[in-house]
Amino acid sequence: MQWTVVVPLKALARAKSRLSDTAADALRPGLALAFAQDTVAAALACAAVCDVAVVTGDPLARDELAALGARVVPDEPAGGLNAALTHAAAVVRRTGPGAAVAALNADLPALRPMELARVLDAAAEFPRAFLPDAAGIGTTLLAAGPGRELLPAFGADSRVRHRASGAVELALDAVDSVRQDVDTGDDLRAALTLGVGPRTAAAAARLLIPGRPRG
C-alpha cells in the first residue's frame, strides 16, 4: 500500500513554545522549521510514501517545504490541529478518492525512512491505526486506509482518545525515530542522541543545550 502523508504545521512564530527553556524566542521559529524540513525530507524518501501534503498557513514554511517536493495545502479552516488534518485529508481524497492517508507530526527531526515504512506497513493491516509517542501519552502518527475517515484526535492525551475512537494501537519495536517528537528540551536531547537530520543539526548547533556532548 502506498500512503499520502499529511503533515500539519502551525505558524512558525507560535511554534514550540515549550522549548523556551532551551531556545530563545528568536531561535524557536527556525528550529520548528528545521524539524519540519527534516521530517518532510525523510517522509519523501520513504518507500511506502507516494505523496507528502503539508497543511500550513505560514508563508515561509509553505515555500521551504514545497521546495523539498511536498504538496502544500492551505490551512483554510484555521481551527487548530485536528481541523487542519481533517481538511487536508479531504483535499487529498478529492484528487485520489482511494488514498490511504497518514497524519504525521511535523516535529520528528530524527525520522528514518525505513522506520516510517515499517510503521505504515503495520498500519496497512487495519482500517485505522496509530503510533504513540515516546512519552506514551500522545500520538505521532495516525493512519486511515482507503475509504476510512482519519478522525484525528490529537492534543492532550491523544493516545487514549485515539484508542477510544477505535484506532488500533501499533506495538512495534525499533521505530524510535517515528516516536520521538520534540516538545521540550529533554525531547530535543533525546532526538539528538538518535541522530537528527541536517537542518535540525545546524539549528541545534546554535543552542547551548545542557547535557549535550561538546566537541
Buried (B, 14 or more C-beta within 10 A) or exposed (E): BEBBBBBBBBBBEEBBEEBEEBBEEEBBBBBBBBBBBBBBBBBBBBEBBBBBBBBBBBEBBBEBBEEBEBBBBBBEBEEEBBBBBBBBBEBBBEEBEEBBBBBBBBBBBBBBBBBBBBBBBBBBEBBBBBBBBBBEEBBBBBBBBBEBBBBBBBEEEBBBBBBEBEBBBBEBEEBBBBBBBBBBBBBBBBBBBBEBBEBBBEBBEEBEBEEBEEE
